[in-house]
Amino acid sequence: MKKNHGMMRVMIKRICRGLVLLAVIALVIPGAWPETSTFSARLTTLWDAPQGPGRSDDASRWLTRLRDLLSRPGAGCEDLELPELSLTKPARAFQIKVEHERFGDRSPIVYLQEPIAEFFIVVATDVNGCPWYSISGRGLPFAQRDIVSPFPYARLPPLPQGAAITAIVQDYKAIRPWIMITDEASFVRENTVLWVGLGAYTGILLMMIVVALGFDAYAGSRVALAYAFYCAALQVWLVQNFGVGSAFVPFWPGPEYFPTLQAISVAGVVLGIGFAVIEFLQLRGRVRVAIGGFVLLSALCFLASAWHPAGYRAGAAVLSVLAVATIVLLVRGVFKGDTSLRLFTLGLGATMVGGGVQAFSVVGSGVEVGRLAAFAFPIGSLLQAAFWLAALIVRLRGEHRELHELEGQQAAIMWAMPDLILVIDRQGVCLDYKQPYATRFFVAGGELVGKNVAEVLPTETAGTILRGVEQALQRGELQSVFIDLPIDGGIHHYEARIAPNGPSKVVVVVRDITLQKRNEEKIRRLAYFDTLTGLPNRQSFLERLDRELLRARRTSSRIALLFLDLDGFKRINDTLGHSAGDCLLQTVADRLQERLRAGAFIARPALDESGLHFARLGGDEFTVVLPDVDTAEAACVVAQRIQELLGRAVLIGEQEIAVTSSIGIALFPDDGDDAATLLKHADTAMYYAKEQGRNNWQLYERTLTTRTTARLALEGDIRKGLERGEFRLFYQPQVRASDGTIVGVEALIRWQHPQQGLVSPALFIPVAEESGLIIPLGEWVLNAACSQVREWQQRGVSVPRVAVNVSARQLGAPDFLDTVAAIIVAAGVAADRLELELTESILMDPEAERIQGLFRLRAMGVHFSIDDFGTGYSSLSYIKRFPIGTLKIDQSFIHGLPQHADDAGITTAIISMARGLDLEVIAEGVETREQLDFLQRAQCPKLQGYLFSYPLPPDEMEALLRRGCISLSPEGARE
């Protein structure tokens, strides 16, 4: 590696010396140039035909006169015929003043400095007064010229004093041709120097191409390839532009192809420069596409100049825009300190300066310019190529250094890798071995290098590796194989990645993945098994169920799915704590696994996971799958066994707990053809079992789905009914038992369904409770009742206390008590006009904060009563803790009066207890005269029921309130 760097430094020094030498030559040659008599001609434009002489009247008339003059000369003069000029190519005619005293009787030479004109025609009158003309240019073969020169020229005859000559330039590219006058000796000397310089130029370019190829341009180094392409394009341009090809190559295309060759050579130089700029600047993405697009567009414009001169100007315009963008990009790179970009910029600057100087010289400004000015662009291009070669060397040297550092880094990474790396040939012989750092593998390097893997490794392991080697070599792709080996009394797992390395060798990277395998197993356990019970979870359960269903379809057998839920599990969690609940779940899982017959599998799915045999579906839900079930009765027997198992008491700590279960059963294929449907139907059957009193099992029936669907539809209708205002409030009076005075009103909700008519609360209130819609529904009732009270009061109606039912779910809402207070204030009614009827289940969950809220409402004036008293968990201690003022005796006791002694005793006891506690009592559900008489004798103070009035709409209730009382006589009651 050190040797390569030394050679690189030597080469750079030699190139720098060459550049210095070129610079010295460029500075010295103009000063050392011998004195010549060459000078610029004084020109007067006669006519200009940029569209061709055929499209210019002045040019056509002038050429006609000139042809007549040459074809009819004076006496003693030879008849001449002016050659035909192209009538469509650009042409220009000039008059040149020749100073006779400079040349005397010698024959001066007039030549066009630019070698790109197709024809250069010079017409003059010699000392004898005879017409004379000469034609030269690229359109004329070199064999017809007495001096081999790339410049179009004419050797003039002796001219009289004050003679003027005429020059016609066809197919010119310059704005103003630069015409020179010199003697023959100077012209020959200058041409000799020119050819020598062109030869040296060509040699230098060819040498630079060879150097670029030496930097592996042919092998894919894009920077070197760009440089080689540029030098080659510049060489083609040189050969074509200076006439080298037509002078020395016999088969060079004729004059009719010169415009095309010129356009191709210029386009090639533009492509070479653009390609080099893109690669030297390492442009990528949109910038690369944009610069490349401009380069291609400019090259196409120059190529089009072979057919139309406007293409040359368009290409130059696009190239100017590209030059500005390139300079901006280069300046950014120069200031970043990139040496190669600085050299690249110097080279580009050299050719731009050279092109500018040459353009200034050929335009012709009336100022004498140096002879070398015409060669400024070629010299600038040569300097550009030299600077770019230096930039190429610096760039590739930096890349080589980075590659060397990268190789060192890769070697360090390879050394630090905990992997075994082998090089194996197609026959299985180990050619190289890299021992993993600080890791002991299953085989040492000395045992394997030079040997066949089949000799060292177990037969099965060696066969697996050799098959992977063969597949990698045949397909040319990376292969992975997995092997297991016994090490240190345990099984270790390895992954071998086999990559082809040539036609007959592979690189094998072997990694110990034992820890990864163990972690994967842990993850699989977490993904497929319930961490609490050890049962498979939901995902595992569904996958196993799918497999069982597939097998059942093939064998035309039946499967039973049991979905079980523990009854009252939440109560155990709430009273004894979650640890007791977890212990209970573990006990249930153990009993199911130990006692169920073999072949059944159980699942307790959790979250969105499933299991294989046993899975946890959710908190206290389990599933059991019974494959190959002949009849539904067999599944029912298993369900009965499960209930017996779970019904046995469980000792948790010092507490003995007995739980029951509700089980739903779905059968395949009767109740569903896929896992999701079976699970849904078993779940539906389980909920039906709970509705039937719990601790039982139920088979799925299609009617259950219909009931569930109807329940969901009803829930949606309730929500829409709230939005559309379909609910109404009816009012039932409460009367004093002694005289029938109306002492209160109970607000009862009714639903005016658009299709079903008036819907009973018994149908939609339970659904509203379960779905949570009871909260917005109850809030609507409170608003409507308070608004109705305000409306009645505004009409002058004396309104007694209005009772509104409140569910436990309403009261459990965090903002319910504040909502009640806000509704009362918003309605503008007295708080003592409102009574909230609570169910006894509310008293079972007496949260301190809720009790305090109730007392705050009571302080505002709101009254509270217990609805359906006697049917729930009645307790005097609960009544004392709440601000209860009224007890409502449930109508189930009133219906049995006075015939049933139990109902009569309970009713009498409630009335006596309330009187002793100083509580008001209302008996609801009074429908007969006998019930009224019994309650009056029992001294029940307030009554409510159909005997007095059915629930009435607001306007009818208003009329009844204006009357103030209801007659208790037999005739009045019936009325």
WOKA-V829958 format. One record per residue. N is the residue number from 1. RES is the residue in one letter. PSI is psi in radians with two decimals (* if undefined). Layout:
n: {N	N}
res: {RES	RES}
psi: {PSI	PSI}
This chain:
n: {1	2	3	4	5	6	7	8	9	10	11	12	13	14	15	16	17	18	19	20	21	22	23	24	25	26	27	28	29	30	31	32	33	34	35	36	37	38	39	40	41	42	43	44	45	46	47	48	49	50	51	52	53	54	55	56	57	58	59	60	61	62	63	64	65	66	67	68	69	70	71	72	73	74	75	76	77	78	79	80	81	82	83	84	85	86	87	88	89	90	91	92	93	94	95	96	97	98	99	100	101	102	103	104	105	106	107	108	109	110	111	112	113	114	115	116	117	118	119	120	121	122	123	124	125	126	127	128	129	130	131	132	133	134	135	136	137	138	139	140	141	142	143	144	145	146	147	148	149	150	151	152	153	154	155	156	157	158	159	160	161	162	163	164	165	166	167	168	169	170	171	172	173	174	175	176	177	178	179	180	181	182	183	184	185	186	187	188	189	190	191	192	193	194	195	196	197	198	199	200	201	202	203	204	205	206	207	208	209	210	211	212	213	214	215	216	217	218	219	220	221	222	223	224	225	226	227	228	229	230	231	232	233	234	235	236	237	238	239	240	241	242	243	244	245	246	247	248	249	250	251	252	253	254	255	256	257	258	259	260	261	262	263	264	265	266	267	268	269	270	271	272	273	274	275	276	277	278	279	280	281	282	283	284	285	286	287	288	289	290	291	292	293	294	295	296	297	298	299	300	301	302	303	304	305	306	307	308	309	310	311	312	313	314	315	316	317	318	319	320	321	322	323	324	325	326	327	328	329	330	331	332	333	334	335	336	337	338	339	340	341	342	343	344	345	346	347	348	349	350	351	352	353	354	355	356	357	358	359	360	361	362	363	364	365	366	367	368	369	370	371	372	373	374	375	376	377	378	379	380	381	382	383	384	385	386	387	388	389	390	391	392	393	394	395	396	397	398	399	400	401	402	403	404	405	406	407	408	409	410	411	412	413	414	415	416	417	418	419	420	421	422	423	424	425	426	427	428	429	430	431	432	433	434	435	436	437	438	439	440	441	442	443	444	445	446	447	448	449	450	451	452	453	454	455	456	457	458	459	460	461	462	463	464	465	466	467	468	469	470	471	472	473	474	475	476	477	478	479	480	481	482	483	484	485	486	487	488	489	490	491	492	493	494	495	496	497	498	499	500	501	502	503	504	505	506	507	508	509	510	511	512	513	514	515	516	517	518	519	520	521	522	523	524	525	526	527	528	529	530	531	532	533	534	535	536	537	538	539	540	541	542	543	544	545	546	547	548	549	550	551	552	553	554	555	556	557	558	559	560	561	562	563	564	565	566	567	568	569	570	571	572	573	574	575	576	577	578	579	580	581	582	583	584	585	586	587	588	589	590	591	592	593	594	595	596	597	598	599	600	601	602	603	604	605	606	607	608	609	610	611	612	613	614	615	616	617	618	619	620	621	622	623	624	625	626	627	628	629	630	631	632	633	634	635	636	637	638	639	640	641	642	643	644	645	646	647	648	649	650	651	652	653	654	655	656	657	658	659	660	661	662	663	664	665	666	667	668	669	670	671	672	673	674	675	676	677	678	679	680	681	682	683	684	685	686	687	688	689	690	691	692	693	694	695	696	697	698	699	700	701	702	703	704	705	706	707	708	709	710	711	712	713	714	715	716	717	718	719	720	721	722	723	724	725	726	727	728	729	730	731	732	733	734	735	736	737	738	739	740	741	742	743	744	745	746	747	748	749	750	751	752	753	754	755	756	757	758	759	760	761	762	763	764	765	766	767	768	769	770	771	772	773	774	775	776	777	778	779	780	781	782	783	784	785	786	787	788	789	790	791	792	793	794	795	796	797	798	799	800	801	802	803	804	805	806	807	808	809	810	811	812	813	814	815	816	817	818	819	820	821	822	823	824	825	826	827	828	829	830	831	832	833	834	835	836	837	838	839	840	841	842	843	844	845	846	847	848	849	850	851	852	853	854	855	856	857	858	859	860	861	862	863	864	865	866	867	868	869	870	871	872	873	874	875	876	877	878	879	880	881	882	883	884	885	886	887	888	889	890	891	892	893	894	895	896	897	898	899	900	901	902	903	904	905	906	907	908	909	910	911	912	913	914	915	916	917	918	919	920	921	922	923	924	925	926	927	928	929	930	931	932	933	934	935	936	937	938	939	940	941	942	943	944	945	946	947	948	949	950	951	952	953	954	955	956	957	958	959	960	961	962	963	964	965	966	967	968	969	970	971	972	973	974	975}
res: {M	K	K	N	H	G	M	M	R	V	M	I	K	R	I	C	R	G	L	V	L	L	A	V	I	A	L	V	I	P	G	A	W	P	E	T	S	T	F	S	A	R	L	T	T	L	W	D	A	P	Q	G	P	G	R	S	D	D	A	S	R	W	L	T	R	L	R	D	L	L	S	R	P	G	A	G	C	E	D	L	E	L	P	E	L	S	L	T	K	P	A	R	A	F	Q	I	K	V	E	H	E	R	F	G	D	R	S	P	I	V	Y	L	Q	E	P	I	A	E	F	F	I	V	V	A	T	D	V	N	G	C	P	W	Y	S	I	S	G	R	G	L	P	F	A	Q	R	D	I	V	S	P	F	P	Y	A	R	L	P	P	L	P	Q	G	A	A	I	T	A	I	V	Q	D	Y	K	A	I	R	P	W	I	M	I	T	D	E	A	S	F	V	R	E	N	T	V	L	W	V	G	L	G	A	Y	T	G	I	L	L	M	M	I	V	V	A	L	G	F	D	A	Y	A	G	S	R	V	A	L	A	Y	A	F	Y	C	A	A	L	Q	V	W	L	V	Q	N	F	G	V	G	S	A	F	V	P	F	W	P	G	P	E	Y	F	P	T	L	Q	A	I	S	V	A	G	V	V	L	G	I	G	F	A	V	I	E	F	L	Q	L	R	G	R	V	R	V	A	I	G	G	F	V	L	L	S	A	L	C	F	L	A	S	A	W	H	P	A	G	Y	R	A	G	A	A	V	L	S	V	L	A	V	A	T	I	V	L	L	V	R	G	V	F	K	G	D	T	S	L	R	L	F	T	L	G	L	G	A	T	M	V	G	G	G	V	Q	A	F	S	V	V	G	S	G	V	E	V	G	R	L	A	A	F	A	F	P	I	G	S	L	L	Q	A	A	F	W	L	A	A	L	I	V	R	L	R	G	E	H	R	E	L	H	E	L	E	G	Q	Q	A	A	I	M	W	A	M	P	D	L	I	L	V	I	D	R	Q	G	V	C	L	D	Y	K	Q	P	Y	A	T	R	F	F	V	A	G	G	E	L	V	G	K	N	V	A	E	V	L	P	T	E	T	A	G	T	I	L	R	G	V	E	Q	A	L	Q	R	G	E	L	Q	S	V	F	I	D	L	P	I	D	G	G	I	H	H	Y	E	A	R	I	A	P	N	G	P	S	K	V	V	V	V	V	R	D	I	T	L	Q	K	R	N	E	E	K	I	R	R	L	A	Y	F	D	T	L	T	G	L	P	N	R	Q	S	F	L	E	R	L	D	R	E	L	L	R	A	R	R	T	S	S	R	I	A	L	L	F	L	D	L	D	G	F	K	R	I	N	D	T	L	G	H	S	A	G	D	C	L	L	Q	T	V	A	D	R	L	Q	E	R	L	R	A	G	A	F	I	A	R	P	A	L	D	E	S	G	L	H	F	A	R	L	G	G	D	E	F	T	V	V	L	P	D	V	D	T	A	E	A	A	C	V	V	A	Q	R	I	Q	E	L	L	G	R	A	V	L	I	G	E	Q	E	I	A	V	T	S	S	I	G	I	A	L	F	P	D	D	G	D	D	A	A	T	L	L	K	H	A	D	T	A	M	Y	Y	A	K	E	Q	G	R	N	N	W	Q	L	Y	E	R	T	L	T	T	R	T	T	A	R	L	A	L	E	G	D	I	R	K	G	L	E	R	G	E	F	R	L	F	Y	Q	P	Q	V	R	A	S	D	G	T	I	V	G	V	E	A	L	I	R	W	Q	H	P	Q	Q	G	L	V	S	P	A	L	F	I	P	V	A	E	E	S	G	L	I	I	P	L	G	E	W	V	L	N	A	A	C	S	Q	V	R	E	W	Q	Q	R	G	V	S	V	P	R	V	A	V	N	V	S	A	R	Q	L	G	A	P	D	F	L	D	T	V	A	A	I	I	V	A	A	G	V	A	A	D	R	L	E	L	E	L	T	E	S	I	L	M	D	P	E	A	E	R	I	Q	G	L	F	R	L	R	A	M	G	V	H	F	S	I	D	D	F	G	T	G	Y	S	S	L	S	Y	I	K	R	F	P	I	G	T	L	K	I	D	Q	S	F	I	H	G	L	P	Q	H	A	D	D	A	G	I	T	T	A	I	I	S	M	A	R	G	L	D	L	E	V	I	A	E	G	V	E	T	R	E	Q	L	D	F	L	Q	R	A	Q	C	P	K	L	Q	G	Y	L	F	S	Y	P	L	P	P	D	E	M	E	A	L	L	R	R	G	C	I	S	L	S	P	E	G	A	R	E}
psi: {-0.66	-0.63	-0.72	-0.74	-0.69	-0.76	-0.65	-0.75	-0.70	-0.76	-0.73	-0.72	-0.73	-0.71	-0.72	-0.72	-0.70	-0.69	-0.73	-0.73	-0.75	-0.71	-0.73	-0.74	-0.73	-0.55	-0.59	-0.67	-0.77	-0.63	-0.54	-0.01	2.24	2.67	2.28	2.96	0.36	2.33	2.85	2.43	2.58	2.11	2.51	2.11	2.21	-0.81	2.78	2.18	1.41	-0.40	0.06	2.61	-0.51	-0.29	0.24	2.08	-0.71	-0.78	-0.73	-0.80	-0.73	-0.75	-0.63	-0.80	-0.67	-0.70	-0.72	-0.70	-0.72	-0.59	-0.34	1.24	-3.13	-3.11	2.42	0.09	2.63	2.45	2.32	2.66	2.04	2.22	2.67	2.24	2.67	2.31	-0.08	-0.26	2.60	2.54	2.72	2.56	2.39	2.69	2.26	2.26	2.10	2.18	1.92	-0.62	-0.36	-0.57	-0.39	-2.22	0.01	2.79	1.90	2.83	2.25	2.22	2.72	2.08	-0.64	2.26	0.23	0.05	2.50	-0.78	2.48	1.84	2.20	2.24	2.34	3.02	2.12	-3.06	-0.34	0.00	0.23	2.52	2.64	2.50	2.78	2.50	2.36	-3.02	3.13	-0.40	-0.18	2.17	2.58	-0.42	-0.36	0.13	2.48	-0.33	2.19	1.86	2.45	-0.24	2.40	2.29	2.95	2.25	1.93	2.62	2.97	2.34	2.62	2.94	2.31	0.31	2.63	2.47	2.81	2.33	2.33	2.18	2.10	2.48	0.88	2.63	-0.43	2.76	-0.73	1.99	2.52	1.84	2.25	2.61	2.30	3.03	3.00	-0.67	-0.79	-0.65	-0.74	-0.74	-0.75	-0.66	-0.65	-0.83	-0.67	-0.81	-0.67	-0.76	-0.70	-0.66	-0.78	-0.70	-0.82	-0.75	-0.73	-0.76	-0.74	-0.67	-0.70	-0.61	-0.76	-0.72	-0.75	-0.71	-0.53	-0.36	0.45	0.64	-0.63	-0.33	-0.04	0.03	1.84	-0.55	-0.81	-0.65	-0.72	-0.72	-0.79	-0.70	-0.73	-0.81	-0.69	-0.75	-0.67	-0.64	-0.74	-0.74	-0.72	-0.82	-0.73	-0.76	-0.62	0.18	0.31	-0.73	-0.88	-0.34	-0.66	-0.22	1.98	-0.64	0.27	2.43	2.64	-3.13	-0.53	-0.31	-0.04	-0.74	-0.68	-0.76	-0.69	-0.79	-0.71	-0.74	-0.72	-0.76	-0.66	-0.73	-0.73	-0.78	-0.69	-0.77	-0.79	-0.76	-0.76	-0.72	-0.80	-0.76	-0.68	-0.69	-0.10	0.86	2.51	2.83	-2.43	-0.62	-0.75	-0.76	-0.72	-0.87	-0.78	-0.67	-0.74	-0.71	-0.82	-0.72	-0.77	-0.75	-0.70	-0.65	-0.78	-0.63	-0.63	-0.29	-0.24	-0.43	-0.39	2.26	-0.36	-0.47	-0.61	-0.76	-0.67	-0.75	-0.70	-0.65	-0.81	-0.69	-0.57	-0.78	-0.74	-0.67	-0.71	-0.81	-0.69	-0.70	-0.72	-0.79	-0.66	-0.71	-0.70	-0.74	-0.62	-0.75	-0.24	-0.12	0.34	1.96	-0.72	-0.68	-0.56	-0.80	-0.71	-0.74	-0.71	-0.73	-0.76	-0.67	-0.66	-0.82	-0.54	-0.71	-0.78	-0.75	-0.67	-0.74	-0.77	-0.70	-0.67	-0.65	-0.71	-0.36	-0.68	1.88	0.10	0.01	2.40	2.28	2.77	2.70	-0.57	-0.13	-0.54	-0.35	0.30	-0.72	-0.82	-0.72	-0.73	-0.67	-0.65	-0.74	-0.67	-0.80	-0.68	-0.79	-0.69	-0.58	-0.73	-0.72	-0.66	-0.77	-0.78	-0.75	-0.83	-0.55	-0.74	-0.71	-0.65	-0.70	-0.75	-0.67	-0.70	-0.75	-0.69	-0.68	-0.68	-0.74	-0.74	-0.66	-0.71	-0.70	-0.75	-0.68	-0.59	-0.22	2.40	0.62	2.60	2.25	2.22	2.62	2.08	2.43	3.12	-0.54	-0.14	0.16	2.31	2.08	-0.49	2.77	2.30	1.96	2.27	2.48	2.25	0.48	2.32	2.08	-3.09	-0.16	2.50	2.76	-0.70	-0.42	-0.25	-0.63	2.28	-0.04	2.80	2.43	-0.44	-0.35	-0.39	-0.71	2.81	2.65	-0.82	-0.73	-0.82	-0.72	-0.71	-0.75	-0.77	-0.64	-0.69	-0.67	-0.80	-0.73	-0.69	-0.72	-0.63	-0.77	-0.34	0.47	2.78	2.34	2.57	2.31	2.69	2.36	2.62	2.31	2.44	2.13	2.31	0.73	0.12	2.92	2.21	2.46	2.41	2.55	2.20	2.06	2.17	2.06	2.30	2.42	1.38	-3.07	-0.34	0.21	2.72	2.73	2.21	2.12	2.04	2.18	2.40	2.01	0.43	-0.84	-0.69	-0.73	-0.73	-0.72	-0.67	-0.67	-0.69	-0.75	-0.70	-0.70	-0.73	-0.61	-0.51	-0.09	2.53	2.20	-0.42	-0.88	-0.25	0.03	2.67	2.60	-2.90	-0.79	-0.82	-0.73	-0.81	-0.67	-0.76	-0.69	-0.71	-0.72	-0.73	-0.66	-0.68	-0.75	-0.69	-0.61	-0.70	-0.66	0.02	0.71	3.03	2.66	2.47	2.33	2.11	2.23	1.98	2.58	2.38	2.31	2.32	0.40	-0.62	-0.65	-0.66	-0.74	-0.76	-0.62	-0.73	-0.18	2.81	-0.50	-0.67	-0.68	-0.72	-0.74	-0.69	-0.75	-0.72	-0.70	-0.75	-0.80	-0.74	-0.73	-0.72	-0.72	-0.61	-0.59	-0.41	2.65	2.67	2.48	-0.49	2.53	2.60	2.59	2.48	1.38	2.40	2.44	-2.31	0.49	2.82	2.91	3.14	-1.21	-0.84	2.39	2.66	1.94	-0.55	3.14	-1.18	0.51	2.33	2.72	2.59	2.24	2.24	1.78	2.73	0.86	2.21	-0.77	2.87	-0.50	-0.62	-0.73	-0.65	-0.63	-0.77	-0.71	-0.71	-0.71	-0.69	-0.76	-0.63	-0.72	-0.80	-0.34	-0.23	2.51	2.57	2.28	1.98	1.89	-2.15	0.11	2.24	2.18	2.39	2.24	2.67	3.02	2.60	2.30	2.31	2.47	2.26	2.49	2.45	2.33	0.12	-0.75	0.08	2.60	-0.05	2.93	-0.77	-0.74	-0.77	-0.76	-0.73	-0.75	-0.66	-0.67	-0.72	-0.75	-0.62	-0.73	-0.58	-0.64	-0.67	-0.68	-0.46	0.23	0.09	3.03	0.79	2.99	2.66	2.40	2.53	2.44	2.66	-0.48	-0.46	-0.71	-0.68	-0.75	-0.74	-0.75	-0.74	-0.66	-0.75	-0.71	-0.69	-0.68	-0.75	-0.67	-0.65	-0.78	-0.76	-0.63	-0.69	-0.72	-0.60	0.01	0.76	-0.13	2.58	2.72	2.25	2.77	2.33	2.25	2.67	2.25	2.74	2.33	-0.42	-0.72	-0.01	0.17	2.41	1.99	-0.07	2.90	2.38	2.22	2.19	2.24	2.47	2.68	2.03	1.50	2.39	-0.47	-0.67	-0.08	-2.59	2.02	2.34	2.50	-0.48	-0.39	-0.66	-0.35	-0.77	-0.67	-0.71	-0.66	-0.83	-0.67	-0.19	-0.06	-0.16	-0.44	-0.97	-0.53	-0.76	-0.63	-0.66	-0.72	-0.79	-0.78	-0.83	-0.71	-0.82	-0.68	-0.66	-0.70	-0.78	-0.74	-0.75	-0.74	-0.65	-0.42	0.06	0.30	2.33	1.96	2.13	-2.97	2.37	2.15	2.36	2.28	2.42	2.23	2.86	-0.60	-0.64	-0.87	-0.47	-0.21	2.40	-0.50	0.27	-0.85	-0.70	-0.62	-0.73	-0.82	-0.71	-0.66	-0.73	-0.79	-0.74	-0.64	-0.41	0.59	2.83	2.42	-0.45	-0.05	-0.09	2.35	2.27	2.13	2.06	2.57	2.77	-0.43	-0.42	-0.59	-0.29	-0.26	1.16	1.45	2.46	-0.73	-0.63	-0.71	-0.74	-0.68	-0.68	-0.70	-0.57	-0.69	-0.66	-0.61	-0.50	-0.39	-0.16	2.37	2.70	2.48	2.77	2.09	2.64	0.75	2.40	-0.18	-0.20	-2.52	1.17	2.39	2.26	-0.53	-0.64	-0.72	-0.67	-0.53	-0.30	2.68	1.03	2.34	-0.29	2.48	2.32	1.99	2.21	2.48	-0.29	-0.54	-0.60	-0.59	-0.51	0.00	2.59	0.19	-0.75	2.12	-0.61	-0.82	-0.68	-0.71	-0.75	-0.76	-0.81	-0.69	-0.74	-0.73	-0.75	-0.75	-0.75	-0.70	-0.69	-0.53	0.08	0.76	2.60	2.67	2.40	2.25	2.07	2.71	0.38	2.10	-0.29	2.83	-0.59	-0.70	-0.68	-0.79	-0.73	-0.78	-0.60	-0.71	-0.59	0.00	0.69	2.12	-0.57	2.53	2.70	2.37	3.12	-0.34	-0.54	-0.75	2.47	2.85	2.31	2.63	2.88	-0.71	-0.68	-0.65	-0.59	-0.73	-0.70	-0.66	-0.59	-0.57	-0.66	-0.29	2.87	2.28	2.35	-0.02	2.74	-0.71	-0.73	-0.69	-0.74	-0.62	*}
